[in-house]
Amino acid sequence: MKFLNLILVLSGMITLNANAQTKVDAPEDKLEKDRKAIKSLAGFYKVNFNYGEVTAPDPNYQFSKPYRSHGKEWAEIIVDEPKRIVIQHMLAIDDTTVIKHWRQDWTYEDPNIMLYTQDNAWKKGSFTAADVKGKWTQKVYQVDDSPRYQGFGTWSHVGGHDAWSSETDSPLPRRESTVRKDYNVLTRGSRITLTKEGWMFEQDNKKVVRTPQGDKLLAVEKGYEEFTKIDPKTFAYAQKWWTSQQNYWADVRNVWADVIGSGDTLKVKTMANGKLLYETLFSLGDQSVKEKWTAAQNKEKVKTALQPYLSK
């Protein structure tokens, strides 16, 4: 009898555990865990940037110097929808200077992805619902809100550790775009891991020479961007600046969305009429705030300003 009772107790425990596991693995619960992890990327951080080349197929290749830098970065959630979360980054230089930095849009089970080709050009990817099922796409944009790179992957929450990874092509990193001409595509292997102090953005990047004959690997680099939470008081000026500018940049994003959605390919010039694209849009933002433009005025001015930078 005691043995029978033990069997019944164990059977009940197995059933409870199975039910609990089923509940944890339910798609709606997994989705909410994913959303919580993504939203955890927002906050006020000190960021350490560390990049270094680690290997190359050519034994005579001259490795570049390691790159190290740091900064103070505020990441603010500006869109929070069930299957779309947008996080805008701002660099706080000092008490009077802020730079609107990169942006990351997270979209769930999104087949609409722009893939980088080369020479600042992108094409629409061809993905099915099965390809992106259960996956989140991270769409990264430049400081001027033009595309940078987009890749999708699955968030993992095994053992209480939250992580996401993806691999996709991108333009040269900003730290090398003006000094390197020996490669033209960076294949980014990205891993995001949440930590107790913030999060880690780890990269295994391949520097690729892309020609009509195919791809040739030039070198491989390791990268670490460590986001560590700090006192929000450091970002008082940045928050004030963003409050005045956020409506303008929302209109900029809307114009870009129309441009990107209007065709299957996109090619962007970084320079036109002697001005960099980000300089043009930042100047318009200051003018918009000063002259109190409406949303319609913002969109009209931005649309006109973008035309010289768009290549057919």
DRENTIFI-958687 format. One record per residue (C-alpha): residue in three letters; x, y, z. Coordinates in nm, 2 decimals, always signed. Each point is the difference from the previous one (the first is absolute). Layout:
N
@code ALA, xx X, yy Y, zz Z
...
***
This chain:
312
@code MET, xx +0.00, yy +0.00, zz +0.00
@code LYS, xx +0.28, yy +0.24, zz +0.09
@code PHE, xx +0.17, yy -0.08, zz -0.33
@code LEU, xx -0.33, yy +0.07, zz -0.18
@code ASN, xx -0.04, yy +0.33, zz +0.18
@code LEU, xx +0.35, yy +0.10, zz -0.09
@code ILE, xx -0.07, yy -0.08, zz -0.37
@code LEU, xx -0.31, yy +0.21, zz +0.01
@code VAL, xx +0.19, yy +0.30, zz +0.16
@code LEU, xx +0.28, yy -0.02, zz -0.25
@code SER, xx -0.25, yy -0.02, zz -0.29
@code GLY, xx -0.18, yy +0.31, zz +0.14
@code MET, xx +0.33, yy +0.19, zz +0.02
@code ILE, xx +0.09, yy -0.10, zz -0.36
@code THR, xx -0.34, yy +0.12, zz -0.12
@code LEU, xx +0.04, yy +0.33, zz +0.19
@code ASN, xx +0.35, yy +0.05, zz -0.14
@code ALA, xx -0.12, yy -0.07, zz -0.35
@code ASN, xx -0.28, yy +0.25, zz +0.03
@code ALA, xx +0.24, yy +0.26, zz +0.14
@code GLN, xx +0.24, yy -0.06, zz -0.29
@code THR, xx -0.29, yy +0.02, zz -0.25
@code LYS, xx -0.10, yy +0.33, zz +0.16
@code VAL, xx +0.36, yy +0.14, zz -0.02
@code ASP, xx +0.03, yy -0.11, zz -0.36
@code ALA, xx -0.33, yy +0.15, zz -0.11
@code PRO, xx +0.05, yy +0.24, zz -0.29
@code GLU, xx -0.17, yy +0.29, zz +0.18
@code ASP, xx +0.22, yy -0.04, zz +0.30
@code LYS, xx +0.32, yy -0.03, zz -0.21
@code LEU, xx -0.11, yy +0.31, zz -0.19
@code GLU, xx -0.03, yy +0.20, zz +0.33
@code LYS, xx +0.34, yy -0.13, zz +0.12
@code ASP, xx +0.14, yy +0.12, zz -0.33
@code ARG, xx -0.16, yy +0.34, zz +0.03
@code LYS, xx +0.13, yy +0.04, zz +0.36
@code ALA, xx +0.35, yy -0.08, zz -0.11
@code ILE, xx -0.01, yy +0.25, zz -0.29
@code LYS, xx -0.14, yy +0.27, zz +0.22
@code SER, xx +0.28, yy -0.06, zz +0.25
@code LEU, xx +0.24, yy +0.14, zz -0.27
@code ALA, xx -0.13, yy +0.34, zz +0.08
@code GLY, xx +0.16, yy +0.21, zz +0.27
@code PHE, xx +0.29, yy +0.23, zz +0.09
@code TYR, xx +0.34, yy -0.15, zz -0.06
@code LYS, xx +0.37, yy +0.05, zz -0.01
@code VAL, xx +0.12, yy -0.19, zz -0.31
@code ASN, xx +0.34, yy -0.15, zz -0.06
@code PHE, xx +0.08, yy -0.08, zz -0.36
@code ASN, xx +0.28, yy -0.26, zz -0.07
@code TYR, xx +0.08, yy -0.13, zz -0.35
@code GLY, xx +0.30, yy -0.19, zz -0.13
@code GLU, xx +0.09, yy -0.21, zz -0.30
@code VAL, xx +0.09, yy -0.36, zz +0.10
@code THR, xx +0.07, yy -0.20, zz -0.31
@code ALA, xx +0.04, yy +0.03, zz -0.38
@code PRO, xx +0.04, yy -0.26, zz -0.28
@code ASP, xx +0.30, yy +0.19, zz -0.15
@code PRO, xx +0.31, yy -0.05, zz +0.22
@code ASN, xx +0.14, yy +0.33, zz -0.13
@code TYR, xx -0.31, yy +0.20, zz +0.11
@code GLN, xx +0.09, yy +0.30, zz +0.22
@code PHE, xx -0.25, yy +0.00, zz +0.29
@code SER, xx -0.15, yy +0.34, zz +0.08
@code LYS, xx +0.04, yy +0.15, zz +0.34
@code PRO, xx -0.26, yy -0.10, zz +0.26
@code TYR, xx -0.28, yy +0.25, zz +0.05
@code ARG, xx -0.10, yy +0.11, zz +0.34
@code SER, xx -0.24, yy +0.28, zz +0.10
@code HIS, xx -0.27, yy +0.08, zz +0.26
@code GLY, xx -0.30, yy +0.23, zz +0.04
@code LYS, xx -0.32, yy +0.07, zz +0.18
@code GLU, xx -0.31, yy -0.13, zz -0.17
@code TRP, xx -0.37, yy +0.03, zz +0.07
@code ALA, xx -0.22, yy -0.25, zz -0.17
@code GLU, xx -0.37, yy +0.10, zz +0.01
@code ILE, xx -0.30, yy -0.20, zz -0.11
@code ILE, xx -0.20, yy +0.21, zz -0.24
@code VAL, xx -0.24, yy -0.26, zz -0.13
@code ASP, xx -0.14, yy -0.28, zz +0.21
@code GLU, xx -0.24, yy -0.22, zz -0.19
@code PRO, xx -0.08, yy -0.38, zz +0.05
@code LYS, xx +0.22, yy -0.10, zz -0.29
@code ARG, xx +0.21, yy +0.31, zz -0.06
@code ILE, xx +0.24, yy +0.18, zz +0.24
@code VAL, xx +0.21, yy +0.30, zz -0.11
@code ILE, xx +0.30, yy +0.12, zz +0.20
@code GLN, xx +0.17, yy +0.33, zz -0.07
@code HIS, xx +0.36, yy +0.05, zz +0.12
@code MET, xx +0.15, yy +0.33, zz +0.09
@code LEU, xx +0.36, yy +0.08, zz +0.08
@code ALA, xx +0.05, yy +0.25, zz +0.28
@code ILE, xx +0.33, yy +0.18, zz -0.06
@code ASP, xx -0.03, yy +0.25, zz +0.28
@code ASP, xx -0.25, yy +0.23, zz +0.17
@code THR, xx -0.06, yy +0.20, zz -0.32
@code THR, xx +0.05, yy -0.25, zz -0.28
@code VAL, xx -0.20, yy -0.31, zz -0.11
@code ILE, xx +0.02, yy -0.20, zz -0.32
@code LYS, xx -0.30, yy -0.20, zz -0.12
@code HIS, xx +0.16, yy -0.34, zz -0.05
@code TRP, xx -0.10, yy -0.33, zz -0.15
@code ARG, xx -0.35, yy -0.15, zz +0.02
@code GLN, xx -0.12, yy -0.36, zz +0.03
@code ASP, xx -0.34, yy -0.11, zz -0.10
@code TRP, xx -0.11, yy -0.34, zz +0.12
@code THR, xx -0.28, yy -0.17, zz -0.20
@code TYR, xx -0.15, yy -0.35, zz +0.06
@code GLU, xx -0.04, yy -0.26, zz -0.28
@code ASP, xx +0.07, yy +0.27, zz -0.25
@code PRO, xx +0.07, yy -0.12, zz -0.36
@code ASN, xx +0.07, yy +0.35, zz -0.13
@code ILE, xx +0.37, yy +0.04, zz +0.04
@code MET, xx +0.25, yy +0.22, zz -0.19
@code LEU, xx +0.33, yy -0.18, zz -0.07
@code TYR, xx +0.32, yy +0.19, zz -0.06
@code THR, xx +0.18, yy -0.08, zz -0.32
@code GLN, xx +0.29, yy +0.25, zz -0.04
@code ASP, xx +0.09, yy +0.36, zz -0.07
@code ASN, xx -0.27, yy +0.13, zz +0.23
@code ALA, xx -0.28, yy -0.19, zz -0.18
@code TRP, xx -0.27, yy -0.23, zz +0.13
@code LYS, xx -0.25, yy -0.24, zz -0.15
@code LYS, xx -0.32, yy -0.15, zz +0.14
@code GLY, xx +0.05, yy -0.35, zz +0.13
@code SER, xx -0.23, yy -0.29, zz -0.09
@code PHE, xx -0.10, yy -0.18, zz +0.31
@code THR, xx -0.31, yy -0.21, zz +0.08
@code ALA, xx -0.21, yy -0.01, zz +0.32
@code ALA, xx +0.18, yy -0.33, zz +0.08
@code ASP, xx +0.34, yy +0.16, zz -0.03
@code VAL, xx -0.08, yy +0.26, zz +0.27
@code LYS, xx -0.24, yy -0.20, zz +0.22
@code GLY, xx +0.07, yy +0.07, zz +0.37
@code LYS, xx +0.29, yy +0.24, zz -0.09
@code TRP, xx +0.07, yy +0.37, zz +0.05
@code THR, xx +0.16, yy +0.22, zz -0.26
@code GLN, xx +0.24, yy +0.27, zz +0.13
@code LYS, xx -0.01, yy +0.29, zz -0.26
@code VAL, xx +0.29, yy +0.23, zz +0.07
@code TYR, xx +0.00, yy +0.36, zz -0.14
@code GLN, xx +0.26, yy +0.27, zz -0.04
@code VAL, xx +0.01, yy +0.33, zz +0.19
@code ASP, xx -0.19, yy +0.15, zz -0.30
@code ASP, xx -0.26, yy -0.29, zz +0.02
@code SER, xx +0.11, yy -0.15, zz -0.33
@code PRO, xx +0.03, yy -0.38, zz +0.01
@code ARG, xx +0.32, yy -0.17, zz +0.13
@code TYR, xx -0.06, yy -0.37, zz +0.04
@code GLN, xx -0.28, yy -0.24, zz +0.08
@code GLY, xx +0.01, yy -0.36, zz +0.13
@code PHE, xx -0.23, yy -0.24, zz +0.17
@code GLY, xx +0.04, yy -0.26, zz +0.27
@code THR, xx -0.16, yy -0.18, zz +0.30
@code TRP, xx +0.01, yy +0.13, zz +0.35
@code SER, xx +0.11, yy -0.26, zz +0.25
@code HIS, xx -0.08, yy +0.00, zz +0.37
@code VAL, xx +0.15, yy -0.33, zz +0.11
@code GLY, xx +0.10, yy -0.02, zz +0.37
@code GLY, xx -0.10, yy +0.36, zz +0.05
@code HIS, xx +0.25, yy +0.13, zz -0.25
@code ASP, xx -0.14, yy +0.23, zz -0.27
@code ALA, xx +0.18, yy +0.01, zz -0.33
@code TRP, xx -0.06, yy +0.06, zz -0.37
@code SER, xx +0.23, yy -0.06, zz -0.31
@code SER, xx +0.00, yy +0.07, zz -0.37
@code GLU, xx +0.23, yy +0.03, zz -0.30
@code THR, xx -0.05, yy +0.25, zz -0.28
@code ASP, xx +0.20, yy +0.22, zz -0.24
@code SER, xx +0.05, yy +0.37, zz +0.07
@code PRO, xx +0.20, yy +0.31, zz -0.12
@code LEU, xx +0.34, yy +0.06, zz +0.15
@code PRO, xx -0.01, yy +0.11, zz +0.37
@code ARG, xx +0.01, yy +0.37, zz +0.05
@code ARG, xx +0.34, yy -0.03, zz +0.17
@code GLU, xx +0.14, yy -0.13, zz -0.34
@code SER, xx -0.22, yy +0.14, zz -0.27
@code THR, xx +0.22, yy +0.30, zz -0.06
@code VAL, xx +0.34, yy -0.17, zz +0.04
@code ARG, xx -0.03, yy -0.34, zz -0.16
@code LYS, xx -0.04, yy -0.07, zz -0.37
@code ASP, xx +0.13, yy -0.36, zz -0.01
@code TYR, xx -0.34, yy -0.16, zz +0.07
@code ASN, xx -0.36, yy +0.09, zz -0.07
@code VAL, xx -0.23, yy -0.22, zz +0.21
@code LEU, xx -0.01, yy -0.09, zz +0.37
@code THR, xx -0.18, yy -0.33, zz +0.07
@code ARG, xx -0.11, yy +0.05, zz +0.36
@code GLY, xx -0.04, yy -0.29, zz +0.24
@code SER, xx -0.19, yy +0.17, zz +0.29
@code ARG, xx -0.08, yy -0.13, zz +0.34
@code ILE, xx -0.19, yy +0.19, zz +0.26
@code THR, xx +0.00, yy -0.12, zz +0.36
@code LEU, xx -0.16, yy +0.16, zz +0.30
@code THR, xx +0.21, yy +0.04, zz +0.31
@code LYS, xx -0.06, yy +0.11, zz +0.35
@code GLU, xx +0.16, yy +0.34, zz -0.07
@code GLY, xx -0.16, yy +0.05, zz -0.35
@code TRP, xx +0.08, yy -0.19, zz -0.31
@code MET, xx +0.28, yy -0.12, zz -0.23
@code PHE, xx +0.00, yy +0.04, zz -0.38
@code GLU, xx +0.26, yy -0.25, zz -0.12
@code GLN, xx +0.10, yy -0.03, zz -0.36
@code ASP, xx +0.19, yy -0.25, zz -0.22
@code ASN, xx +0.05, yy +0.21, zz -0.32
@code LYS, xx +0.14, yy -0.11, zz -0.34
@code LYS, xx +0.15, yy +0.28, zz -0.21
@code VAL, xx -0.09, yy -0.10, zz -0.36
@code VAL, xx +0.11, yy +0.12, zz -0.35
@code ARG, xx -0.31, yy -0.04, zz -0.21
@code THR, xx +0.03, yy -0.01, zz -0.38
@code PRO, xx -0.21, yy -0.14, zz -0.29
@code GLN, xx +0.22, yy -0.31, zz +0.02
@code GLY, xx -0.10, yy -0.06, zz +0.37
@code ASP, xx +0.11, yy +0.07, zz +0.35
@code LYS, xx +0.35, yy -0.01, zz +0.13
@code LEU, xx +0.08, yy +0.00, zz +0.38
@code LEU, xx +0.25, yy +0.27, zz +0.09
@code ALA, xx +0.01, yy -0.04, zz +0.38
@code VAL, xx -0.21, yy -0.09, zz +0.31
@code GLU, xx -0.05, yy +0.23, zz +0.30
@code LYS, xx -0.14, yy -0.04, zz +0.35
@code GLY, xx -0.21, yy +0.27, zz +0.15
@code TYR, xx -0.14, yy +0.08, zz +0.34
@code GLU, xx -0.23, yy +0.29, zz +0.09
@code GLU, xx -0.07, yy -0.01, zz +0.37
@code PHE, xx -0.30, yy +0.20, zz +0.12
@code THR, xx +0.01, yy +0.06, zz +0.38
@code LYS, xx -0.28, yy +0.19, zz +0.17
@code ILE, xx +0.09, yy +0.34, zz +0.16
@code ASP, xx -0.17, yy +0.29, zz +0.16
@code PRO, xx -0.28, yy +0.15, zz -0.22
@code LYS, xx +0.09, yy +0.35, zz +0.12
@code THR, xx +0.29, yy +0.01, zz -0.25
@code PHE, xx -0.26, yy +0.01, zz -0.28
@code ALA, xx -0.21, yy +0.30, zz +0.12
@code TYR, xx +0.10, yy +0.21, zz -0.30
@code ALA, xx -0.04, yy -0.29, zz -0.25
@code GLN, xx -0.36, yy -0.06, zz +0.13
@code LYS, xx -0.08, yy +0.37, zz -0.03
@code TRP, xx +0.14, yy +0.01, zz -0.36
@code TRP, xx -0.19, yy -0.31, zz -0.10
@code THR, xx -0.33, yy +0.14, zz +0.13
@code SER, xx +0.04, yy +0.29, zz -0.24
@code GLN, xx +0.11, yy -0.21, zz -0.29
@code GLN, xx -0.20, yy -0.32, zz +0.02
@code ASN, xx -0.30, yy +0.11, zz -0.21
@code TYR, xx +0.23, yy +0.10, zz -0.28
@code TRP, xx +0.19, yy -0.33, zz +0.00
@code ALA, xx -0.33, yy -0.19, zz +0.00
@code ASP, xx -0.08, yy +0.18, zz -0.32
@code VAL, xx +0.34, yy -0.09, zz -0.14
@code ARG, xx -0.06, yy -0.37, zz +0.08
@code ASN, xx -0.33, yy +0.02, zz -0.18
@code VAL, xx +0.15, yy +0.15, zz -0.31
@code TRP, xx +0.28, yy -0.27, zz +0.00
@code ALA, xx -0.27, yy -0.27, zz +0.03
@code ASP, xx -0.17, yy +0.13, zz -0.31
@code VAL, xx +0.33, yy +0.01, zz -0.19
@code ILE, xx +0.10, yy -0.35, zz +0.10
@code GLY, xx -0.35, yy -0.14, zz -0.07
@code SER, xx -0.02, yy +0.16, zz -0.35
@code GLY, xx +0.23, yy -0.25, zz -0.17
@code ASP, xx +0.20, yy -0.33, zz +0.02
@code THR, xx +0.34, yy +0.17, zz +0.02
@code LEU, xx +0.15, yy +0.30, zz +0.17
@code LYS, xx +0.33, yy +0.18, zz -0.05
@code VAL, xx +0.10, yy +0.30, zz +0.22
@code LYS, xx +0.28, yy +0.25, zz -0.05
@code THR, xx +0.16, yy +0.13, zz +0.32
@code MET, xx +0.10, yy +0.33, zz -0.17
@code ALA, xx -0.19, yy +0.23, zz -0.22
@code ASN, xx +0.05, yy +0.37, zz -0.08
@code GLY, xx +0.30, yy +0.01, zz +0.23
@code LYS, xx -0.19, yy -0.12, zz +0.30
@code LEU, xx -0.03, yy -0.33, zz +0.18
@code LEU, xx -0.35, yy -0.14, zz +0.03
@code TYR, xx +0.00, yy +0.01, zz +0.38
@code GLU, xx +0.11, yy +0.36, zz -0.01
@code THR, xx -0.29, yy +0.09, zz -0.23
@code LEU, xx -0.26, yy -0.17, zz +0.22
@code PHE, xx +0.14, yy +0.12, zz +0.33
@code SER, xx +0.00, yy +0.36, zz -0.13
@code LEU, xx -0.37, yy -0.04, zz -0.11
@code GLY, xx -0.08, yy -0.13, zz +0.35
@code ASP, xx +0.14, yy +0.31, zz +0.16
@code GLN, xx -0.19, yy +0.22, zz -0.25
@code SER, xx -0.32, yy -0.19, zz +0.06
@code VAL, xx +0.02, yy +0.06, zz +0.38
@code LYS, xx +0.09, yy +0.36, zz -0.04
@code GLU, xx -0.27, yy +0.08, zz -0.25
@code LYS, xx -0.26, yy -0.24, zz +0.15
@code TRP, xx -0.07, yy -0.20, zz -0.32
@code THR, xx -0.31, yy -0.22, zz -0.02
@code ALA, xx +0.03, yy -0.37, zz -0.08
@code ALA, xx -0.10, yy +0.08, zz -0.36
@code GLN, xx +0.28, yy +0.25, zz -0.03
@code ASN, xx +0.25, yy -0.23, zz +0.15
@code LYS, xx -0.09, yy -0.28, zz -0.24
@code GLU, xx +0.01, yy +0.23, zz -0.30
@code LYS, xx +0.34, yy +0.15, zz +0.09
@code VAL, xx +0.15, yy -0.34, zz +0.08
@code LYS, xx -0.14, yy -0.16, zz -0.32
@code THR, xx +0.15, yy +0.28, zz -0.21
@code ALA, xx +0.33, yy -0.01, zz +0.19
@code LEU, xx +0.04, yy -0.38, zz -0.06
@code GLN, xx -0.03, yy +0.01, zz -0.38
@code PRO, xx +0.37, yy +0.09, zz -0.08
@code TYR, xx +0.11, yy -0.29, zz +0.23
@code LEU, xx -0.21, yy -0.27, zz -0.17
@code SER, xx +0.15, yy -0.19, zz -0.29
@code LYS, xx -0.20, yy -0.19, zz -0.26
***
